Amino acid sequence: MLFSRRFAQVGVLIIMTIALALSAQAATYSKASLKGSYSFLTNLWTANTSTDQIAMVGVLAFDGAGNVSGSYTSISLQVFQTGTLGGTYTVNSNGTGTITFTTGSTAQFAINLDSTAAKVAHGVQLLQTNDSNNEIVSGAAVLQSTTAETYSVADLKGDFAFQWNLWTAAVSGYQASDLGMITFDGKGNANAWSTIVAGGTSFTKTLTGTYTVNSDGSGTITLPGAQIVFVANSVAGGHVKGAQFIENCTSVGSGNYAIAGIVLAAQATKFSNASLKGSYSFLTNLWTANVSTNEFAMVGVLTFNGGGTVTGSYTSMTDGAAQTGTLAGTYTVNSNGSGTITFTAGSTAQFAITLDSTEAKVAHGVQLLQTNDSVNEIFSGAAVLQSTTAETYSVASLKGSFAIQRNTWTAAGSQAEGGGVDLYTFDGKGNVKALKQFVTDGVFHTGTTTGTYTVNLDGSGSMSLVDGSSFAFPLNSVAAGQAKGFQDLQTVNTGNSVSAGTALKQ
């Protein structure tokens, strides 16, 4: 059985905010660049209703010399399974590489290293290359620690923003998503509030439960109607800064679905409108299993004034056509980090939001979930801080090598599923070179191409490649005038599908 039946993907939305906060320094890579324990979250993406949706979390340990071992918990059809993994890995000088599992799985993965600091990758993008089915198995791993560590409930303490999505290809099943805040007391007790959209209905609830943390950083959270398995990552100073999780939600009922998500430390003790200030790049997707509903995705820039007013611009893609527009509205932030965005110009959408990764009293990430769509679909995403002050950008703001992970989303079982882990190098002058590694319709492809790119004053931009593909993107995580990441949306596409992703600087 291929690893695709056990080991699946992490969505663009779910891992983005963790890795974007990490800086990039290395220019030449080797096996030694991938060393330590890494938590991962993955999903198998398919529009085929006869194929089981699968999600998985676990820990992979790389020895810096080409050997990898790990453990995992997966969920499919509301059943948890556990197992172990073993194999080998390679890392090329440009940060690409491979993982070949020989124990517990026969899967082979193309990988990209990203967010490398102190000569060790803080993130790894994964794409299975030996699954011949029309499905995508891809994901990401995030560094726990470069040295052997042991964890306990005391390492998981404080307020954490979370978001999960339910993935299903069944039109008759509930499309669902949930975002909120969970507080861990460091002693095994947890309290949570959340906003949920399921089957086109939005509601809120509060929950009280318990949690455990194992010595390897994995653990469980037990809440009324939900059993969650998680793996901690980004551990600093003995405290967990984030985690990935999978969930068995009995309140949703049974069916061919998988639930996966991420939690990120909020860090602030009290929030207000002033906690959301500056320009933020965003990527949102419409998730639907209905083939008669056009897939839809959007990238853009939102600017919050710290006083309750938001403006923005966007590029969207649906039914093979790209559109641009502007947005304006209001927002509120509650003291617990929850809030709302209500657009009144360019859109009538209303969003529930949670702030995360708050530093210097300003949120570095915002999780988004539309609450006023009554159709059985989900429109959700995330925004990432560009800058807290007014800045202007140019092609010089985008320079260096960026690891990019993309997925093609479609509800049509007859249409080719797609996913990729690419490496793009920007010269800071408007020229780009691309190494493409992608799977479509069960076949793995590699190749190189070149092209050009532009960057607008607000950090949005576009890229055109000689292979005929083109993309819109907004820059984010700009430090010392240089972008550390961006989200992108393919603007040339055919059929009822969209292709979107996230880029992280090496």
Secondary structure as UniProt FT lines:
FT   HELIX           3..5
FT   HELIX           12..20
FT   HELIX           31..33
FT   STRAND          35..45
FT   TURN            49..50
FT   STRAND          54..63
FT   STRAND          67..76
FT   TURN            77..78
FT   STRAND          79..91
FT   TURN            93..94
FT   STRAND          96..103
FT   STRAND          108..117
FT   TURN            118..119
FT   STRAND          120..128
FT   STRAND          136..145
FT   HELIX           153..155
FT   STRAND          157..168
FT   TURN            171..172
FT   STRAND          176..185
FT   STRAND          189..198
FT   TURN            199..200
FT   STRAND          201..213
FT   TURN            215..216
FT   STRAND          218..223
FT   TURN            224..225
FT   STRAND          226..236
FT   TURN            237..238
FT   STRAND          239..249
FT   TURN            250..252
FT   STRAND          257..265
FT   HELIX           273..275
FT   STRAND          277..287
FT   TURN            291..292
FT   STRAND          296..305
FT   STRAND          309..318
FT   TURN            319..320
FT   STRAND          321..333
FT   TURN            335..336
FT   STRAND          338..345
FT   STRAND          350..359
FT   TURN            360..361
FT   STRAND          362..370
FT   STRAND          378..387
FT   HELIX           395..397
FT   STRAND          399..410
FT   TURN            413..414
FT   STRAND          418..427
FT   STRAND          431..440
FT   TURN            441..442
FT   STRAND          443..455
FT   TURN            457..458
FT   STRAND          460..465
FT   TURN            466..467
FT   STRAND          470..479
FT   TURN            480..481
FT   STRAND          482..490
FT   STRAND          497..505
//
